[in-house]
Amino acid sequence: MIAHEFEHYRWIQKQGVGKKDIVASSRNSYVFYLNSVSRLIDGIISPTELSSGADVTRIVCQLQGRRKPKTIDNYRSAMRQYVATVQAGWHLERKAG
């Protein structure tokens, strides 16, 4: 589960993520990857759990050996986008929307 999923999706959309995609949407992939991480760590992806590069590193360490390196790279990228959303002030998006 992803806390503030809608706000995160809107924010990455406004940043142009997936704008040039032809077949699959990067935005949807990022949400899929975050939900996968949530299941793997048996926790909610939220600003409390994931709001810094250190949090990304901590979670990636938990995932090592549980998935292929390329998959973990995809998870890392999705988590970095979530961190960027949180650091940009997702709560402001939520109030404005």
C-alpha positions as CSV (number, residue, x, y, z in Angstrom):
1,M,0.0,0.0,0.0
2,I,1.2,3.5,-0.8
3,A,0.1,6.4,1.4
4,H,-0.8,9.4,-0.7
5,E,-0.7,7.4,-3.9
6,F,-2.9,9.9,-5.8
7,E,-0.8,12.9,-4.8
8,H,2.4,11.0,-5.7
9,Y,1.0,10.0,-9.1
10,R,-0.1,13.6,-9.8
11,W,3.2,15.0,-8.8
12,I,5.3,12.7,-11.0
13,Q,2.9,13.4,-13.8
14,K,3.4,17.1,-13.5
15,Q,7.2,16.5,-13.5
16,G,6.8,14.9,-17.0
17,V,7.5,11.3,-15.9
18,G,6.2,9.0,-18.6
19,K,5.4,11.8,-21.0
20,K,7.4,10.3,-23.8
21,D,6.3,6.7,-23.1
22,I,5.0,4.9,-26.2
23,V,3.7,1.6,-24.8
24,A,3.8,1.5,-21.0
25,S,3.5,4.3,-18.5
26,S,6.4,4.9,-16.2
27,R,4.0,6.5,-13.7
28,N,2.1,3.3,-13.6
29,S,5.3,1.3,-13.3
30,Y,6.5,3.4,-10.4
31,V,3.2,2.8,-8.5
32,F,3.4,-1.0,-9.3
33,Y,7.0,-1.1,-8.0
34,L,6.1,0.8,-4.8
35,N,3.3,-1.6,-4.2
36,S,5.7,-4.5,-4.7
37,V,8.1,-3.0,-2.2
38,S,5.3,-2.5,0.3
39,R,4.4,-6.2,0.1
40,L,8.0,-7.3,0.3
41,I,8.7,-5.2,3.5
42,D,5.2,-5.9,4.8
43,G,4.7,-2.3,5.4
44,I,3.1,0.9,4.0
45,I,5.1,3.2,1.8
46,S,4.6,6.5,3.5
47,P,6.5,9.7,4.2
48,T,7.3,8.3,7.6
49,E,8.8,5.2,6.1
50,L,10.3,6.7,2.9
51,S,11.4,10.4,2.9
52,S,15.1,10.4,2.3
53,G,18.0,8.8,0.4
54,A,18.9,7.0,3.6
55,D,15.4,5.4,3.7
56,V,15.9,4.2,0.1
57,T,19.2,2.7,1.0
58,R,17.8,1.0,4.1
59,I,14.9,-0.5,2.2
60,V,17.1,-1.6,-0.7
61,C,19.3,-3.4,1.8
62,Q,16.2,-5.3,3.1
63,L,15.4,-6.4,-0.5
64,Q,18.9,-7.6,-1.4
65,G,18.8,-11.3,-2.4
66,R,15.1,-11.3,-2.5
67,R,14.8,-10.1,-6.1
68,K,17.1,-9.8,-9.1
69,P,19.5,-6.8,-9.1
70,K,17.6,-5.2,-12.1
71,T,14.3,-5.4,-10.3
72,I,15.9,-3.8,-7.2
73,D,17.2,-1.0,-9.4
74,N,13.6,-0.5,-10.6
75,Y,12.4,-0.4,-7.0
76,R,15.1,2.0,-6.1
77,S,14.1,4.4,-8.9
78,A,10.5,4.3,-7.9
79,M,11.4,4.9,-4.3
80,R,13.6,7.9,-5.3
81,Q,10.6,9.4,-7.1
82,Y,8.5,8.9,-4.0
83,V,11.1,10.6,-1.9
84,A,11.2,13.5,-4.4
85,T,7.5,13.8,-4.1
86,V,7.6,14.0,-0.3
87,Q,10.5,16.4,-0.3
88,A,8.7,18.7,-2.8
89,G,5.8,18.9,-0.5
90,W,3.1,16.4,-1.6
91,H,0.9,17.8,1.1
92,L,0.7,21.1,-0.9
93,E,-0.5,19.2,-3.9
94,R,-3.1,17.4,-1.8
95,K,-4.5,20.7,-0.5
96,A,-4.5,22.3,-4.0
97,G,-6.2,19.3,-5.6
